[in-house]
Amino acid sequence: MLEVKNYNSMECDKMAGKKTSNRFPTNAQRMFNFEELGRYIGLRPQTIKNKFYSGEFPIPAKKIFSKVLWDIKDVDKYLDKLPKIDC
């Protein structure tokens, strides 16, 4: 069977011999809104909104002008601290 592998732009540049900087990947997104955060962590955006506005959402958000956004660094830090479970 034929195996298909997806490469991001940095991997393609490396294979083509182009010099790339690992510091700022071109396709990285730093801040997430409710919908983007929901896709990233696997929760419905409405669930995140409900928990956030009731003061129960555990990941700290930032307000930029009128937008409520989450920094991927804070999200990943929270997710990394979650305990593993045995099934």
Stockholm file with secondary structure:
# STOCKHOLM 1.0

chainA/1-87         MLEVKNYNSMECDKMAGKKTSNRFPTNAQRMFNFEELGRYIGLRPQTIKNKFYSGEFPIPAKKIFSKVLWDIKDVDKYLDKLPKIDC
#=GR chainA/1-87 SS CCCCCCCCHHHHHHHTTCCCCSSSCTTCCCEECHHHHHHHHTCCHHHHHHHHHTTCCCSCCEEETTEEEEEHHHHHHHHHHSCCCCC
#=GC SS_cons        CCCCCCCCHHHHHHHTTCCCCSSSCTTCCCEECHHHHHHHHTCCHHHHHHHHHTTCCCSCCEEETTEEEEEHHHHHHHHHHSCCCCC
//
